[in-house]
Amino acid sequence: MAIDVNEIYRKLFPKSSIENLYDFQKKTIERVLNGNNTLAIMPTGGGKSLIYWTSGLALKGISIIISPLIALIDEQSCRA
């Protein structure tokens, strides 16, 4: 059964434009929704949050996100 990420995104975020999702985000969300273990390594500001939100809401369960953001903030604040 094919998963229509565009349709899921429209239902979850009706006030947003589908153009907000990039192809790599759609592919990552599709992998997650198909039950595949998925590792997405992306730069800061690369669009990870939409992947987390869309996947987690569509699965209607608990999502565990491991993100080094706190470490990054600490590292950057020590250099300032």
Contact map, one row per residue, 1 for C-alpha under 8 A:
11100000000000000000000000000000000000000000000000000000000000000000000000000000
11110000000000000000000000000000000000000000000000000000000000000000000000000000
11111000000000000000000000000100110000000000000000000000000000000000000000000000
01111111000000000000000000000000000000000000000000000000000000000000000000000000
00111111100000000000000001001100000000000000000000000000000000000000000000000000
00011111110000000100000001000000000000000000000000000000000000000000000000000000
00011111111000000000000000000000000000000000000000000000000000000000000000000000
00011111111100000000000000000000000000000000000000000100010000000000000000000000
00001111111111000100000000000000000000000000000000000100000000000000000000000000
00000111111111011100000000000000000000000000000000000000000000000000000000000000
00000011111111000000000000000000000000000000000000000000000000000000000000000000
00000001111111000000000000000000000000000000000000000100110000000000000000000000
00000000111111110000000000000000000000000000000000000000000000000000000000000000
00000000111111111000000000000000000000000000000000000000000000000000000000000000
00000000000011111000000000000000000000000000000000000000000000000000000000000000
00000000010011111101000000000000000000000000000000000000000000000000000000000000
00000000010001111111000000000000000000000000000000000000000000000000000000000000
00000100110000011111100000000000000000000000000000000000000000000000000000000000
00000000000000001111110000000000000000000000000000000000000000000000000000000000
00000000000000011111110000000000000000000000000000000000000000000000000000000000
00000000000000000111111011000000000000000000000001000000000000000000000000000000
00000000000000000011111111000000000000000000000000000000000000000000000000000000
00000000000000000000111111100000000000000000000000000000000000000000000000000000
00000000000000000000011111110000000000000000000000000000000000000000000000000000
00000000000000000000111111111000000000000000001101100000000000000000000000000000
00001100000000000000111111111100000000000000000000100000000000000000000000000000
00000000000000000000001111111110000000000000000000000000000000000000000000000000
00000000000000000000000111111111000001010000000000100000000000000000000000000000
00001000000000000000000011111111100000000000000000100110000000000000000000000000
00101000000000000000000001111111110000000000000000000000000000000000000000000000
00000000000000000000000000111111111111000000000000000000000000000000000000000000
00000000000000000000000000011111111111000000000000000010000000000000000000000000
00100000000000000000000000001111111100000000000000000010011000000000000000000000
00100000000000000000000000000111111100000000000000000000000000000000000000000000
00000000000000000000000000000011111110000000000000000000000000000000000000000000
00000000000000000000000000000011111111000000000000000000000000000000000000000000
00000000000000000000000000000011001111100000000000000000000000000000000000000000
00000000000000000000000000010011000111110000000000000000000000000000000000000000
00000000000000000000000000000000000011111000000000000000000000000000000000000000
00000000000000000000000000010000000001111100000000000000000000000000000000000000
00000000000000000000000000000000000000111110000000000000000000000000000000000000
00000000000000000000000000000000000000011111011100000000000000000000000000000000
00000000000000000000000000000000000000001111110000000000000000000000000000000000
00000000000000000000000000000000000000000111111000000000000000000000000000000000
00000000000000000000000000000000000000000011111100000000000000000000000000000000
00000000000000000000000000000000000000000111111100000000000000000000000000000000
00000000000000000000000010000000000000000101111111100000000000000000000000000000
00000000000000000000000010000000000000000100111111110000000000000000000000000000
00000000000000000000000000000000000000000000001111111000000000000000000000000000
00000000000000000000100010000000000000000000001111111100000000000000000000000000
00000000000000000000000011011000000000000000001111111110000000000000000000000000
00000000000000000000000000000000000000000000000111111111000000101000000000000000
00000000000000000000000000000000000000000000000011111111100000000000000000000000
00000001100100000000000000001000000000000000000001111111110000000000000000000000
00000000000000000000000000001001100000000000000000111111111000000000000000000000
00000000000000000000000000000000000000000000000000011111111111100000000000000000
00000000000100000000000000000000000000000000000000001111111110000000000000000000
00000001000100000000000000000000100000000000000000000111111100000000000000000000
00000000000000000000000000000000100000000000000000000011111110000000000000000000
00000000000000000000000000000000000000000000000000000001111111000000000000000000
00000000000000000000000000000000000000000000000000000001101111100000000000000000
00000000000000000000000000000000000000000000000000000001000111110000000000000000
00000000000000000000000000000000000000000000000000010001000011111000000000000000
00000000000000000000000000000000000000000000000000000000000001111100000000000000
00000000000000000000000000000000000000000000000000010000000000111110000000000000
00000000000000000000000000000000000000000000000000000000000000011111000000000000
00000000000000000000000000000000000000000000000000000000000000001111110000000000
00000000000000000000000000000000000000000000000000000000000000000111111100000000
00000000000000000000000000000000000000000000000000000000000000000011111110000000
00000000000000000000000000000000000000000000000000000000000000000011111111000000
00000000000000000000000000000000000000000000000000000000000000000001111111100000
00000000000000000000000000000000000000000000000000000000000000000001111111110000
00000000000000000000000000000000000000000000000000000000000000000000111111111000
00000000000000000000000000000000000000000000000000000000000000000000011111111100
00000000000000000000000000000000000000000000000000000000000000000000001111111110
00000000000000000000000000000000000000000000000000000000000000000000000111111111
00000000000000000000000000000000000000000000000000000000000000000000000011111111
00000000000000000000000000000000000000000000000000000000000000000000000001111111
00000000000000000000000000000000000000000000000000000000000000000000000000111111
00000000000000000000000000000000000000000000000000000000000000000000000000011111
